[in-house]
Amino acid sequence: MIILGIILAIAGWLLSIPVLLYVGVILLVVGIVLMVAGSAGHAVGGRRHYY
């Protein structure tokens, strides 16, 4: 999810498509939040670890 967010954000920025940029940033932030929550030991989406 983090990698997809980075790709979409870069593509949106390079192609001047704001929707792609916003979606990429949102995916990036959600992926980082899930990674931090999973690293802290909280179950995320029914899983103990988020990969």
SULQUIFEN-V25184 format. One record per backbone hydrogen bond with DSSP energy under -0.5 kcal/mol. NH is the residue of the N-H (numbers start at 1). CO is the residue of the C=O. If there is no record, write none. Layout:
BEGIN
{{NH & CO} {NH & CO}}
END
This chain:
BEGIN
{{5 & 1} {6 & 2} {7 & 3} {8 & 4} {9 & 5} {10 & 6} {11 & 7} {12 & 8} {13 & 9} {14 & 10} {15 & 11} {16 & 12} {17 & 12} {18 & 16} {21 & 17} {22 & 18} {23 & 19} {24 & 20} {25 & 21} {26 & 22} {27 & 23} {28 & 24} {29 & 25} {30 & 26} {31 & 27} {32 & 28} {33 & 29} {34 & 30} {35 & 31} {36 & 32} {37 & 33} {38 & 34} {39 & 35} {40 & 36} {41 & 38} {42 & 37} {44 & 47} {45 & 43} {47 & 44} {51 & 49}}
END
